[in-house]
């Protein structure tokens, strides 16, 4: 098996957990065979008194190849 990973950033105004969930859920819309996720850097943007949580997440997925004859 061959695996690949990408780094993405999920965001939420509710909290870090929701930012992580956002990253994984949005990735799963276009990436199949997600096998793991790893939390990286977490940042918080303060904009006009509103907090936006940003979670950098590394998404790992299995490469699937279909052979057409």
DSSP file (Angstrom, degrees, kcal/mol; ACC not computed):
  #  RESIDUE AA STRUCTURE BP1 BP2  ACC     N-H-->O    O-->H-N    N-H-->O    O-->H-N    TCO  KAPPA ALPHA  PHI   PSI    X-CA   Y-CA   Z-CA
    1    1 A X              0   0    0      0, 0.0     2,-0.4     0, 0.0    63,-0.1   0.000 360.0 360.0 360.0 149.9    0.0    0.0    0.0
    2    2 A X        -     0   0    0     61,-0.5    61,-3.3     2,-0.0     2,-0.3  -0.973 360.0-163.8-122.4 136.8    1.0    3.6   -0.6
    3    3 A X  E     -A   62   0A   0     -2,-0.4     2,-0.3    59,-0.3    59,-0.2  -0.858   4.9-169.5-119.9 154.5   -0.1    6.5    1.5
    4    4 A X  E     -A   61   0A   0     57,-2.7    57,-2.9    -2,-0.3     2,-0.3  -0.949   6.4-156.7-134.9 155.5    0.0   10.2    0.9
    5    5 A X  E     -A   60   0A   0     -2,-0.3     2,-0.3    55,-0.2    55,-0.2  -0.974   4.6-167.2-134.4 154.4   -0.7   13.1    3.3
    6    6 A X  E     -A   59   0A   0     53,-2.0    53,-2.8    -2,-0.3     2,-0.5  -0.951  18.9-131.3-131.7 153.9   -1.7   16.7    2.9
    7    7 A X  E     +A   58   0A   0     -2,-0.3     2,-0.3    51,-0.2    51,-0.2  -0.928  34.4 164.6-105.8 127.7   -1.7   19.6    5.4
    8    8 A X  E     -A   57   0A   0     49,-2.6    49,-3.1    -2,-0.5     2,-0.5  -0.869  30.8-128.6-134.0 169.7   -4.9   21.6    5.7
    9    9 A X  E     -A   56   0A   0     -2,-0.3     2,-0.3    47,-0.2    47,-0.2  -0.980  16.8-162.3-125.4 120.1   -6.3   24.2    8.2
   10   10 A X  E     -A   55   0A   0     45,-2.5    45,-2.6    -2,-0.5     2,-0.3  -0.734  12.2-158.1 -95.1 149.5   -9.8   23.8    9.6
   11   11 A X  E     +A   54   0A   0     -2,-0.3     2,-0.3    43,-0.2    43,-0.2  -0.925  17.5 162.0-130.5 154.8  -11.5   26.8   11.2
   12   12 A X  E     -A   53   0A   0     41,-1.7    41,-3.3    -2,-0.3     7,-0.1  -0.953  34.8-149.1-163.7 148.1  -14.2   27.4   13.8
   13   13 A X  S    S+     0   0    0     -2,-0.3    38,-0.2    39,-0.2     3,-0.1   0.451  98.7  61.7 -94.1  -3.7  -15.5   30.1   16.0
   14   14 A X  S    S-     0   0    0      1,-0.3     2,-0.3    39,-0.1    -1,-0.1   0.855 114.0 -64.2 -90.4 -39.4  -16.7   27.5   18.5
   15   15 A X     >  -     0   0    0     38,-0.1     4,-1.6     1,-0.1    -1,-0.3  -0.965  48.9 -75.4 168.1 175.6  -13.4   25.8   19.5
   16   16 A X  H  > S+     0   0    0     -2,-0.3     4,-2.4     1,-0.2     5,-0.2   0.893 121.2  57.1 -65.3 -41.8  -10.4   23.8   18.5
   17   17 A X  H  > S+     0   0    0      1,-0.2     4,-2.5     2,-0.2    -1,-0.2   0.909 108.3  47.5 -56.6 -42.7  -12.4   20.5   18.4
   18   18 A X  H  > S+     0   0    0      2,-0.2     4,-2.5     1,-0.2    -1,-0.2   0.852 109.2  53.8 -68.7 -33.6  -14.7   21.9   15.9
   19   19 A X  H  X S+     0   0    0     -4,-1.6     4,-1.9     2,-0.2    -2,-0.2   0.905 110.7  46.4 -66.1 -40.8  -11.8   23.3   13.8
   20   20 A X  H  X S+     0   0    0     -4,-2.4     4,-2.1     2,-0.2    -2,-0.2   0.938 112.8  49.4 -64.5 -47.0  -10.3   19.8   13.7
   21   21 A X  H  X S+     0   0    0     -4,-2.5     4,-3.0     1,-0.2     5,-0.3   0.899 108.7  54.0 -59.1 -41.9  -13.6   18.2   12.8
   22   22 A X  H  X S+     0   0    0     -4,-2.5     4,-2.5     1,-0.2     5,-0.3   0.915 107.6  50.4 -58.7 -45.0  -14.1   20.8   10.0
   23   23 A X  H  X S+     0   0    0     -4,-1.9     4,-1.8     1,-0.2    -1,-0.2   0.925 115.4  41.5 -61.1 -45.6  -10.7   19.9    8.5
   24   24 A X  H  X S+     0   0    0     -4,-2.1     4,-2.2     2,-0.2    -2,-0.2   0.923 116.0  48.0 -71.0 -44.6  -11.5   16.2    8.5
   25   25 A X  H  X S+     0   0    0     -4,-3.0     4,-0.5     1,-0.2    -2,-0.2   0.915 113.7  46.4 -64.3 -43.1  -15.1   16.5    7.3
   26   26 A X  H >< S+     0   0    0     -4,-2.5     3,-1.0    -5,-0.3     4,-0.5   0.898 112.2  51.5 -67.0 -38.7  -14.3   18.9    4.5
   27   27 A X  H >X S+     0   0    0     -4,-1.8     4,-2.4    -5,-0.3     3,-1.5   0.896 102.4  60.0 -62.5 -39.8  -11.3   16.8    3.4
   28   28 A X  H 3< S+     0   0    0     -4,-2.2    -1,-0.2     1,-0.3    -2,-0.2   0.639  91.0  70.4 -68.0 -12.1  -13.5   13.7    3.3
   29   29 A X  T << S+     0   0    0     -3,-1.0    -1,-0.3    -4,-0.5    -2,-0.2   0.796 119.9  14.4 -71.7 -27.6  -15.7   15.3    0.7
   30   30 A X  T <4 S+     0   0    0     -3,-1.5     2,-0.5    -4,-0.5    -2,-0.2   0.538 117.8  71.0-123.4 -12.8  -13.0   15.0   -2.0
   31   31 A X     <  -     0   0    0     -4,-2.4     3,-0.3    -5,-0.1     2,-0.2  -0.933  63.0-160.6-112.9 126.8  -10.4   12.6   -0.5
   32   32 A X        +     0   0    0     -2,-0.5    32,-0.1     1,-0.2    30,-0.1  -0.613  67.2  30.2 -98.3 161.9  -11.3    8.9   -0.2
   33   33 A X        -     0   0    0     -2,-0.2    29,-2.1     1,-0.2     2,-0.2   0.815  69.9-178.3  63.0  35.5   -9.6    6.3    2.0
   34   34 A X  E     +B   61   0A   0     -3,-0.3    27,-0.3    27,-0.2    -1,-0.2  -0.506   6.8 173.4 -65.0 129.4   -8.6    8.7    4.8
   35   35 A X  E     -     0   0A   0     25,-2.9     2,-0.3     1,-0.3    26,-0.2   0.688  54.4  -1.9-112.4 -28.1   -6.8    6.6    7.4
   36   36 A X  E     -B   60   0A   0     24,-1.6    24,-2.8     2,-0.0     2,-0.3  -0.988  49.0-150.5-159.7 164.2   -5.5    9.1   10.0
   37   37 A X  E     -B   59   0A   0     -2,-0.3     2,-0.4    22,-0.2    22,-0.2  -0.995   9.3-161.3-140.5 144.0   -5.2   12.7   11.0
   38   38 A X  E     -B   58   0A   0     20,-2.3    20,-2.9    -2,-0.3     2,-0.4  -0.992  18.8-129.7-130.6 127.2   -2.5   14.4   13.0
   39   39 A X  E     +B   57   0A   0     -2,-0.4    18,-0.2    18,-0.2     3,-0.1  -0.592  32.5 170.2 -78.2 130.3   -2.9   17.7   14.8
   40   40 A X  E     -     0   0A   0     16,-3.5    -1,-0.1    -2,-0.4     2,-0.1   0.197  49.6  -6.2-106.6-130.5   -0.2   20.3   14.1
   41   41 A X  E     -     0   0A   0     14,-0.1    15,-2.9    -2,-0.0     2,-0.5  -0.392  57.8-155.0 -71.2 142.3   -0.1   23.9   15.0
   42   42 A X  E     +B   55   0A   0     13,-0.2     2,-0.3    -3,-0.1    13,-0.2  -0.982  16.2 177.5-118.4 129.3   -3.2   25.6   16.6
   43   43 A X  E     -B   54   0A   0     11,-2.7    11,-3.2    -2,-0.5     2,-0.5  -0.910  19.1-147.1-128.5 158.3   -3.7   29.3   16.2
   44   44 A X  E     -B   53   0A   0     -2,-0.3     2,-0.5     9,-0.2     9,-0.2  -0.979   9.2-153.5-129.2 119.5   -6.4   31.7   17.3
   45   45 A X  E     -B   52   0A   0      7,-2.9     7,-2.4    -2,-0.5     2,-0.7  -0.796   5.9-156.8 -91.6 127.2   -7.3   34.7   15.3
   46   46 A X  E     +B   51   0A   0     -2,-0.5     2,-0.5     5,-0.2     5,-0.2  -0.924  20.1 169.2-107.7 115.0   -8.8   37.6   17.3
   47   47 A X  E >   -B   50   0A   0      3,-2.7     3,-1.7    -2,-0.7    -2,-0.0  -0.938  69.5 -26.9-133.2 109.5  -10.8   39.8   15.0
   48   48 A X  T 3  S-     0   0    0     -2,-0.5    -1,-0.1     1,-0.3     3,-0.1   0.876 125.1 -50.2  54.7  41.6  -13.1   42.5   16.4
   49   49 A X  T 3  S+     0   0    0      1,-0.2     2,-0.4     0, 0.0    -1,-0.3   0.439 115.0 116.1  81.1  -1.0  -13.5   40.6   19.7
   50   50 A X  E <   - B   0  47A   0     -3,-1.7    -3,-2.7     2,-0.0     2,-0.4  -0.867  57.6-140.7-104.0 133.7  -14.4   37.3   17.9
   51   51 A X  E     - B   0  46A   0     -2,-0.4     2,-0.5   -38,-0.2    -5,-0.2  -0.774  12.8-168.7 -93.7 134.6  -12.1   34.3   18.2
   52   52 A X  E     - B   0  45A   0     -7,-2.4    -7,-2.9    -2,-0.4     2,-0.4  -0.973  13.7-148.1-121.3 116.0  -11.5   32.1   15.2
   53   53 A X  E     -AB  12  44A   0    -41,-3.3   -41,-1.7    -2,-0.5     2,-0.5  -0.668  11.9-165.7 -84.0 133.2   -9.7   28.8   16.1
   54   54 A X  E     -AB  11  43A   0    -11,-3.2   -11,-2.7    -2,-0.4     2,-0.6  -0.979   3.2-170.2-124.6 121.7   -7.5   27.5   13.4
   55   55 A X  E     -AB  10  42A   0    -45,-2.6   -45,-2.5    -2,-0.5     2,-0.6  -0.945  14.5-147.0-116.1 117.2   -6.2   23.9   13.5
   56   56 A X  E     -A    9   0A   0    -15,-2.9   -16,-3.5    -2,-0.6     2,-0.4  -0.724  26.0-173.6 -80.3 123.6   -3.5   22.7   11.1
   57   57 A X  E     -AB   8  39A   0    -49,-3.1   -49,-2.6    -2,-0.6     2,-0.6  -0.975  22.3-145.7-127.6 131.6   -4.2   19.0   10.4
   58   58 A X  E     -AB   7  38A   0    -20,-2.9   -20,-2.3    -2,-0.4     2,-0.5  -0.865  20.3-158.0 -93.7 120.8   -2.2   16.5    8.5
   59   59 A X  E     -AB   6  37A   0    -53,-2.8   -53,-2.0    -2,-0.6     2,-0.4  -0.884   3.9-161.4-103.5 125.0   -4.6   14.1    6.7
   60   60 A X  E     +AB   5  36A   0    -24,-2.8   -25,-2.9    -2,-0.5   -24,-1.6  -0.891  15.2 170.7-107.9 135.8   -3.2   10.7    5.7
   61   61 A X  E     -AB   4  34A   0    -57,-2.9   -57,-2.7    -2,-0.4     2,-0.4  -0.983  33.9-108.7-144.8 155.0   -4.9    8.6    3.1
   62   62 A X  E     -A    3   0A   0    -29,-2.1     2,-0.5    -2,-0.3   -59,-0.3  -0.646  32.0-125.1 -83.8 133.9   -4.3    5.5    1.1
   63   63 A X        -     0   0    0    -61,-3.3     2,-0.5    -2,-0.4   -61,-0.5  -0.673  27.0-163.1 -78.6 126.6   -3.6    5.8   -2.6
   64   64 A X        -     0   0    0     -2,-0.5     2,-0.5   -63,-0.1   -32,-0.1  -0.952   4.2-167.0-115.7 127.9   -6.0    3.8   -4.6
   65   65 A X        -     0   0    0     -2,-0.5     2,-0.5     2,-0.0    -2,-0.0  -0.949   5.1-157.6-116.0 130.9   -5.3    2.9   -8.2
   66   66 A X        -     0   0    0     -2,-0.5     2,-0.6     2,-0.0    -2,-0.0  -0.910   9.7-147.4-106.6 134.2   -7.9    1.5  -10.5
   67   67 A X        -     0   0    0     -2,-0.5     2,-0.5     2,-0.0    -2,-0.0  -0.880  12.1-165.4-104.4 119.7   -6.7   -0.4  -13.6
   68   68 A X              0   0    0     -2,-0.6    -2,-0.0     1,-0.1     0, 0.0  -0.878 360.0 360.0-105.7 135.2   -8.9   -0.2  -16.6
   69   69 A X              0   0    0     -2,-0.5    -1,-0.1     0, 0.0    -2,-0.0   0.403 360.0 360.0-107.2 360.0   -8.4   -2.5  -19.5
